């Protein structure tokens, strides 16, 4: 069996604690997170890095946010509340988002490190940045900032 990632192991441990405490709601949510992480681990056929795990959690969090919006539009506040609970729970396993200043500083370092000059060099800069901001910055926001700095 492949090695579990650190975040997946923490979620599994918290799930066991929730089970022992009789917290069915928390246990069910944590089980869903473990299932998503396990699927990614099996599909990728490699030992997961923290960045891989954060990518999965971010994707799951985004799904919850979209579901909340749909449920609220449909007037299903009970389901929206459950999704909000799961979204908040996911957030507790993710690092804090980078602020605009820190993100801009990292982009400047990335441009300098890759010696990027034109918008064509954006891929090199993004490749350098992705592992450093994994789970701590929105990809669209990051690419827009890089594009703006490279004059694109």
KEZA-936147 format. One record per residue: y, x, z of N, C-alpha, C in turn; residue in one letter. Coordinates in steps of 0.1 Angstrom, whole numbers. Example, Ala and Ser with C-alpha at 12.3 -4.5 7.8 and 13.67 -1.06 7.14 Angstrom:
// residues 2
SITE  -57  132  78  -45  123  78  -33  132  78  A
SITE  -22  128  71  -11  137  71  0  129  79  S
***
This chain:
// residues 152
SITE  -12  8  0  0  0  0  12  9  0  X
SITE  22  4  -7  35  12  -8  42  11  5  X
SITE  50  21  8  58  22  20  69  11  20  X
SITE  71  5  31  82  -5  33  95  3  34  X
SITE  106  -4  29  119  2  31  124  -1  45  X
SITE  134  6  49  139  5  63  144  -9  66  X
SITE  151  -15  56  157  -28  58  146  -38  58  X
SITE  137  -37  49  125  -47  49  118  -46  63  X
SITE  116  -34  68  109  -33  81  116  -40  92  X
SITE  130  -38  92  138  -44  102  137  -59  101  X
SITE  138  -65  89  137  -79  87  123  -84  92  X
SITE  113  -77  89  99  -81  93  99  -81  109  X
SITE  104  -71  115  104  -70  129  112  -82  135  X
SITE  124  -85  130  132  -96  134  125  -109  132  X
SITE  117  -110  121  109  -122  119  98  -124  129  X
SITE  92  -113  133  82  -114  144  88  -119  157  X
SITE  100  -113  160  107  -117  172  111  -132  172  X
SITE  115  -136  160  119  -151  159  107  -159  161  X
SITE  95  -155  155  83  -163  157  79  -164  172  X
SITE  80  -153  179  77  -153  193  86  -161  201  X
SITE  99  -162  197  109  -169  204  109  -184  200  X
SITE  101  -188  190  100  -201  185  111  -206  177  X
SITE  118  -197  171  130  -200  162  125  -202  148  X
SITE  120  -214  144  114  -216  131  124  -215  120  X
SITE  137  -219  122  147  -218  112  149  -203  108  X
SITE  151  -195  118  153  -181  115  141  -174  109  X
SITE  129  -178  114  117  -172  109  115  -175  94  X
SITE  118  -188  90  116  -192  76  126  -184  67  X
SITE  138  -183  72  148  -176  64  144  -161  62  X
SITE  140  -155  73  136  -141  72  124  -139  64  X
SITE  115  -148  64  103  -148  55  107  -148  41  X
SITE  117  -156  37  121  -157  23  127  -143  19  X
SITE  135  -137  28  141  -124  25  130  -113  23  X
SITE  120  -113  31  109  -104  30  102  -106  17  X
SITE  100  -119  13  93  -122  1  101  -116  -11  X
SITE  114  -117  -11  122  -112  -22  121  -97  -23  X
SITE  122  -90  -11  121  -76  -10  107  -71  -15  X
SITE  97  -78  -10  83  -74  -14  81  -76  -29  X
SITE  86  -86  -35  85  -88  -49  91  -77  -57  X
SITE  103  -73  -53  110  -62  -59  103  -49  -58  X
SITE  97  -47  -46  90  -35  -44  78  -34  -53  X
SITE  71  -45  -54  59  -45  -62  62  -44  -77  X
SITE  73  -51  -81  77  -51  -95  82  -37  -100  X
SITE  89  -30  -91  94  -17  -94  84  -6  -94  X
SITE  73  -8  -86  62  1  -85  66  15  -80  X
SITE  76  14  -71  80  27  -65  85  24  -51  X
SITE  86  34  -43  90  33  -29  105  29  -30  X
SITE  109  18  -23  123  14  -24  133  23  -16  X
SITE  144  24  -22  155  31  -15  163  21  -8  X
SITE  172  25  1  181  16  7  190  9  -3  X
SITE  194  16  -13  202  10  -24  194  -2  -31  X
SITE  181  1  -33  173  -10  -40  172  -22  -31  X
SITE  170  -20  -18  169  -31  -9  183  -39  -8  X
SITE  194  -31  -7  207  -38  -7  210  -46  -19  X
SITE  205  -41  -31  207  -48  -43  200  -62  -43  X
SITE  188  -62  -37  180  -74  -36  187  -83  -26  X
SITE  191  -78  -15  198  -87  -5  211  -93  -11  X
SITE  218  -85  -18  231  -89  -24  228  -100  -34  X
SITE  217  -99  -42  213  -109  -52  210  -122  -45  X
SITE  202  -121  -34  198  -132  -26  210  -139  -20  X
SITE  220  -131  -15  232  -137  -9  240  -145  -20  X
SITE  240  -139  -32  248  -146  -43  241  -159  -46  X
SITE  228  -159  -46  221  -172  -49  224  -182  -38  X
SITE  225  -178  -26  228  -187  -15  242  -193  -17  X
SITE  251  -184  -21  265  -189  -23  266  -199  -34  X
SITE  259  -197  -45  259  -206  -56  252  -219  -52  X
SITE  242  -219  -44  235  -231  -39  244  -239  -30  X
SITE  251  -232  -22  261  -239  -13  270  -247  -21  X
SITE  276  -241  -31  286  -248  -39  279  -260  -46  X
SITE  267  -259  -51  261  -270  -58  257  -281  -48  X
SITE  252  -277  -36  249  -288  -26  261  -295  -21  X
SITE  272  -288  -20  284  -294  -15  290  -304  -26  X
SITE  289  -300  -38  293  -309  -49  284  -322  -49  X
SITE  272  -320  -46  262  -331  -46  263  -340  -33  X
SITE  271  -335  -24  272  -342  -11  260  -340  -1  X
SITE  253  -329  -4  241  -326  5  245  -316  15  X
SITE  252  -320  25  257  -310  35  246  -304  43  X
SITE  235  -312  45  224  -307  53  218  -294  46  X
SITE  216  -295  33  211  -283  25  221  -272  24  X
SITE  234  -276  23  245  -266  22  245  -258  35  X
SITE  243  -265  46  244  -259  60  232  -249  61  X
SITE  220  -252  56  209  -243  57  212  -230  48  X
SITE  217  -232  36  220  -221  27  231  -212  34  X
SITE  241  -218  40  252  -211  47  246  -203  58  X
SITE  236  -209  66  230  -201  76  223  -189  71  X
SITE  215  -191  60  208  -180  54  217  -169  48  X
SITE  228  -174  42  238  -164  37  244  -156  48  X
SITE  247  -162  59  253  -154  71  242  -145  76  X
SITE  230  -149  77  219  -141  82  217  -129  73  X
SITE  218  -131  60  217  -120  50  228  -110  52  X
SITE  240  -115  55  252  -106  57  250  -97  68  X
SITE  242  -101  78  240  -93  90  232  -81  87  X
SITE  224  -81  76  216  -69  72  223  -60  62  X
SITE  235  -64  58  242  -56  48  254  -48  54  X
SITE  257  -37  48  268  -29  53  281  -37  50  X
SITE  291  -33  57  304  -39  55  310  -35  42  X
SITE  316  -45  35  322  -42  22  333  -31  23  X
SITE  334  -23  12  344  -13  12  358  -20  9  X
SITE  368  -15  15  381  -20  13  387  -15  0  X
SITE  398  -20  -5  404  -17  -18  407  -2  -18  X
SITE  413  3  -7  417  17  -7  405  27  -7  X
SITE  395  24  0  383  32  0  376  32  -13  X
SITE  376  20  -20  370  19  -33  378  26  -43  X
SITE  391  26  -43  399  33  -52  397  48  -50  X
SITE  396  52  -38  394  67  -35  381  71  -41  X
SITE  370  63  -39  357  67  -45  357  67  -60  X
SITE  365  58  -66  366  58  -81  373  70  -85  X
SITE  383  74  -79  390  87  -82  381  99  -81  X
SITE  373  99  -71  363  110  -69  353  110  -80  X
SITE  348  98  -84  338  97  -94  344  101  -108  X
SITE  356  98  -111  362  102  -123  364  117  -123  X
SITE  368  123  -112  369  138  -111  356  145  -112  X
SITE  346  139  -106  332  146  -105  326  145  -119  X
SITE  328  135  -127  322  133  -140  331  138  -151  X
SITE  343  142  -147  353  147  -157  355  137  -168  X
SITE  356  124  -164  358  113  -173  373  113  -177  X
SITE  375  110  -190  389  109  -195  391  96  -202  X
SITE  382  91  -210  384  79  -218  375  68  -213  X
SITE  378  56  -218  369  45  -215  354  47  -219  X
SITE  352  55  -228  338  58  -233  330  65  -221  X
SITE  337  71  -212  331  78  -201  327  69  -189  X
SITE  330  56  -191  328  47  -180  314  47  -175  X
SITE  304  48  -184  290  48  -180  287  59  -170  X
SITE  292  71  -173  290  83  -164  295  80  -151  X
SITE  308  75  -150  314  72  -138  307  62  -130  X
SITE  303  51  -136  295  40  -130  282  45  -124  X
SITE  275  54  -132  263  60  -128  264  68  -115  X
SITE  276  75  -114  279  83  -103  282  75  -91  X
SITE  289  64  -93  294  55  -82  283  46  -76  X
SITE  275  40  -85  265  30  -81  258  33  -68  X
SITE  251  45  -67  244  48  -54  253  49  -42  X
SITE  265  53  -44  274  55  -33  280  42  -28  X
SITE  281  32  -36  287  19  -31  276  8  -30  X
SITE  264  11  -31  253  1  -32  254  -9  -20  X
SITE  256  -21  -24  257  -32  -14  270  -33  -7  X
SITE  279  -24  -10  292  -24  -3  304  -27  -11  X
SITE  301  -30  -24  312  -34  -33  307  -42  -45  X
SITE  315  -51  -49  311  -60  -60  311  -52  -73  X
SITE  301  -53  -81  300  -45  -93  311  -48  -103  X
SITE  315  -61  -105  325  -64  -114  339  -58  -110  X
SITE  341  -59  -97  354  -53  -92  354  -38  -94  X
SITE  343  -32  -92  341  -17  -94  344  -14  -108  X
SITE  337  -21  -117  338  -17  -132  353  -20  -137  X
SITE  359  -31  -132  373  -33  -136  382  -22  -131  X
SITE  380  -17  -119  388  -6  -114  386  7  -122  X
SITE  373  10  -125  371  22  -133  377  20  -147  X
SITE  375  9  -153  381  6  -166  396  8  -166  X
SITE  403  3  -156  417  4  -154  422  18  -153  X
SITE  414  26  -145  418  40  -143  416  48  -155  X
SITE  406  44  -163  403  52  -176  411  47  -188  X
SITE  420  37  -185  429  32  -196  422  23  -205  X
SITE  412  16  -201  405  7  -209  409  -7  -208  X
***
